[in-house]
Amino acid sequence: MSGANSTLISGDFLGMRVSLWRAAGEQAPWVGYRSFWTPDRDHVNLYRTMPGFGGPAVYGIEVELGDSDLLDLRHSPWDALGELFHLEREDYGAGEPDYEIFQALASMFKASGYRWIAFYDGGHREAEHWMCLGDAELPVFRV
C-alpha cells in the first residue's frame, strides 16, 4: 500500500480500530450503505477530482470492528467467496470489475452479518477499499 497513512488489518478483528477516508460532495455526501472508503489518506485524494467517484471534500470515520464485522477479501478474494458463499468469478462478466460485483452482492454479505468488506481495487495493493454494509449513515467528520 502507498502512503504513511495506510492501515493493514489482518487476522482476528475483535476490538480493532481503523481510520477510513472518503472523498465526496460538500453538500449531503452519501456515507451509508454501499459507500466506498479507503484506509489510505493519500489514496483518497485521487477521488477528490473524479466526477461520479468522489468529490472535493474528504470525510473520515473511526471504525471499531467486532470479530465478524469485516469480510476481508484483500487476499485471494474469489477463493474466499467460493469457500464462504460458493461464488466463482467465472459466473460474472469478464470485463466487470470486482468492486461492481461486490457492490451488487452487498445485500448477501450484509445478510451474513458483515458490516464492512475490504478489498483491493483491481488487485492493486495500493488501492485498498472498504465498502460499508451498515444501514444507517455513518458518524463521519470532515477533514
N, C-alpha and C positions, 0 to 999 in steps of 0.2 A: 504494500500500500504506500501511497505517497504521502508526504507531509508529516510534520512532527505531531500533528493533532489527530492522528489516526488511532483507533481503538480496536484491539483484537479481543474477541470473546471466544472462548472455546471450552469444551467440556461441560462441567456442572455449572448451570447458570443461576442457581438459587442465591438470591441476595446480590447478584452482580448489578452494578450501575454502569450505564453507558450514556454518553452525551451524543445526541443526534442533531443534525442540522438540515434545514430545508430552505431552498430559495423559492419564494412565491410572491404574489402580488402584494402591494402595500395595503389594499383595501380588501377586507374579508377573505384572507387566504384560506385555502382548504387544508386543514391539518387533522383530518379524521381518517375514517375507513378508506383503505387503499391509497393513502398518501405515501409518497416515497421520501425517504430520508437517507442521510449518509453520516457515518461517524467521522468523516474527514472534513475538517473546516476548510482546507484548501480546495478540495474537490467541489464543495457546494458552490464556490464562486463561479465555476463553469456554467452553472444553471441560472445565473443572475441575468444573462443576456440571451437566453434561449427561449424565444416565444413558444408557448404551448408546453414547455417543460419546466418552467421556473418563473422567476420574476426578480425584480430589483431588490426586494427586501429579504433578509436572512432571519430565520426563526430557529430557535433551539429548544430542546427539551432534555431533561434528565430522566432516564427510564430505569426503574429498578425491576429486574427480572425475577420471576419465580422460576422454579426448576423446569417447568414445561411450557413456559411462555414463548420461547424462541424456537421456530423451525429453522434450523441452521442448514442452509443449502449452499454454503460457500465452498464446500469441498465435495466434489462428485455429486452435484445436485440430482441428477437423474438416477443415480444408484440409490440415493436416499428416498426419492419419490417412488421408485419402484418397490423398495422394501416396505415403506410406510403406507403407500396408497395404491400400489400395483399400477403405477403410471409408467409409460415408456415414451421417450422423446419422439420415437417414430410415429406415434399416434397424432402428432401435431405437425403443422406445415413446416417444411424445411427452412423457409425464409422467415418464419415467425420468431421474433426474439423471445428469449426465455422470460424477460420481465413482463411481456404481454400475456404469456401463458400463465405465469404465476398470478398476475392480476385477475385473469379470468377464473382461476381456481381458488381465489381468496375465500369465497364462502365455504368451500370444503375445508380449507385449512382452519378457518375460524371455528367451524362446527366441531373440529377435532380438539379445540381448546387452546389453540395458539393465539397469542396476541400480536406477535411480530414474526416476520420472515426475513432472513438475511441471505443475501446472495451477491455474487459478483456479476455486474452487467457485462454480458458477452464473454464471461470467463476472465476478464481483465482484473487482476488482483488490486489494481489501483482504483477501480471503480466499484467499491463496495456500497451496496444499497440495502436499506431496510424498508419494508412495507408494513404499515400499520394495519392491523386487523381488528382493532377495537371499534366499538360502536360510537362512542362519544368523541367530540373534538378534544384534542389533547391540550393540556395546560401549558402552552408554549410561552416563551419570552422572545422579544425581538432584540436582535443583536445590533 
